Amino acid sequence: MVASQTIREGIEQWQPARPGRTQECIAGDWQYEALCSVHNPIRCDATKLWLDQEAAVRRFVDEFNCFLHEATLPRGHHLNYRQHNAAVSNRPSIMNAPRANLFARRHALIGMVHLRALPGAPSNSLSPAVIVAKAVDEARQLAAAGFDALIVENMHDRPYLADASGADTVATFAIATAAVVEAVQIPVGVQILSGANGAALAVAHAAGAAFIRAEGFVFAAVADEGLLARACAGELLRERKRLGAEDIRIFADVRKKHSSHALTADLDMGSWVRAAEFFSCDGVIVTGTETGVEPNEAELAAARVATSLPVLVGSGATPANLARIFEHAHGVIVGSALKVDGMWMNELDATRIRAIVAARDAIR
């Protein structure tokens, strides 16, 4: 069996490097290590091991116990995968290894491509073909100016639905995203307002996008659209697995803007970030209280300290505050600051675009 072959090779690899260890102990270590390496997704660190599908793990443990018998090791050596050896968990494993950086630059600028109001939205006045053409034009402008990534978003679809995954929205969104992906050579992300994270994942998968921005990944909140009572992490990651779309990264908003967080007032920013990481997001996004508002610097710093994942800022960046934001953030999502008069609903302003790219380039 493939799993047994992996473990056998592992035991042979580690045994000579660990004098004084019994073969049973080495095999037990490799039960844990193989669980981290063979089944996906499984994440572990020095203090915790969480498992996506317990039944799958138990099947694997049964297979491993068969291998132990074949190897003439003591029988009855069963793995308690919730009480693992801290020394083992300090060794790197396939699932512990961080993903390669999505962005080409240390201080990444991520530009917003705000789709004009889509079919079905109250403000819609353009055909899908025109909406797509405008999105491609804006994407090319931002890519040419030196942005490191883009996010396609239906910002003009206000007032937003609590789960905007209707066919009219998703169809045009997918066509526009695919056109943007084709037009530029930088990573493209997807966000469908509001909270349509499953639809965003499907669009990203179909269109060839690299990541999504997900609201409501962990915990509950009260947003403009009403009560966001159901965190999406469990369903979203299972859907990503089902689609075979695990190359698409999920950047999760924590304590997101335009929301009341009275329900979770006893949780600080570090708690939010650690929960999002524990539920296997690929990065977190910290925002101010609303669009165009800079995050609280102390909360941004707390987010950076709480995780080794990428930390992005999702609102309020300007040329004046960009250097300060990048003291704590790996990337900054910019929308309003790129528009005429700094208003998100206006057209792109070439002067403003050049100014924020220059401010980023000046950071050492």
Secondary structure, 3 states (H helix, E strand, C coil): CHHHHHHHHHHHHHCCCCCCCCHHHHHHHHHHHHHHHHCCCEEECCCCEEECCHHHHHHHHHHHHHHHHHCCCCCCCCCCCCCCCHHHHCCCCCCCCCCCCCCCCCCEEEEEEECCCCCCCCCCCCCHHHHHHHHHHHHHHHHHHCCCEEEEECHHHCCCCCCCCCHHHHHHHHHHHHHHHHHCCCCEEEECCCCCHHHHHHHHHHHCCCEEEECCCCCCEEECCEEECCCCHHHHHHHHHHHCCCCCEEEEEECCCCEECHHHCCCCHHHHHHHHHHCCCCEEEECCCCCCCCCCHHHHHHHHHHCCCCEEECCCCCCCCHHHHCCCCCEEEECHHHEHHHCCCCCECHHHHHHHHHHHHCCC
